Amino acid sequence: MQDTIFAYPADPVCPDYFAKLKTKNMRHPRIILALLVFTCTMAFAQTGEEYLEKEFVSQGDTLKYRILYPDDYTSDREYPVVLFLHGAGERGHDNRSQLTHGSALFLKDSIRAQFPAIVIFPQCPKADYWANAKVKRGRTPLKIKFRYGRKPTRPLGLVMALMDSMVQTPSVKQEQVYVMGLSMGGMGTFELLYRKPDMFAAAIPICGGGKAASVKNYAVKLPLWIFHGAKDNVVDPLLSVHMVERLLKEGANPKFTLYENANHNSWDPAFAEPDLLPWLFSKTKKN
């Protein structure tokens, strides 16, 4: 069982709840409800048959990615699109490792039947990063400085070009384009929202973070469900807290779930949330 020590907006809010979250070791705030959720570990899809291997070429650069089409896919019908950005541990050139976390979620028969969608898993090369960030690895949690004032990294630029191309295809429902990401991919998710504020209908950043001031580009028009583990010793949970703080300041109403006992792998309980995909697919640009 995984404890949720903070679930905004389900829990009551008081003026100092973020201050209490910022206490040493992210100790349990007494005022916040406890919510129990089940955990599960999503198994890596070993067959690779469902996710087709693809390459996207733009201005001489190549982005490897996998794509999952709905059962009974037809090109004359429109489908939602989910972009999923993996973490740093899945970087490489094999066009496979990026499926380690999250891919099995979309292969469940019940999910495929209830939410037919096109799902895209690009792969970031080993020496690159989704977000434009300076990462100091000599300490834990990592010290990260986000540099949105610079151009996007080469991999993120390729993802942006891929998505620009994808949303123009007749089979894409432009009102339902979503982005999810974990760890490095959670950081990439926040940066994508900053750089493409009008592309996505909703976003789910998990154990990530970003430049808090950037949320003004999308705060009031784009629903977010943000996840983090309170014991994360890789990516500081305060990075997510700061994003939520700024979103609230800008008038947004994000969902935020903080797991009391989760370390960096907060994606496991996040993927086990029964409302995760129903929430995501309920969001459109119209609503």
ABEGO torsion letter per residue (X at the ends): XBBBABBOAABBBBAAAAAAAABBGGBBBAABBBBBBBBBBBBBBAAGAABBBBBBBBGGBBBBBBBBBBBGBBAABBBBBBBBBBBAAABEAAGAAAAABGAAAAABAAAAAABBBBBBBBBBBAABBABBBBBBAABOBBBBBBBAABBBBAAAAAAAAAAAAAAABAABBAABBBBBBBEAAAAAAAAAAAABAAABABBBBBGBEBBAAAAAAAAAABBBBBBBBAABAABBAAAAAAAAAAAAAAGBBBBBBBBAABBAAAAAAAAABAAAAAAAAABBAAX
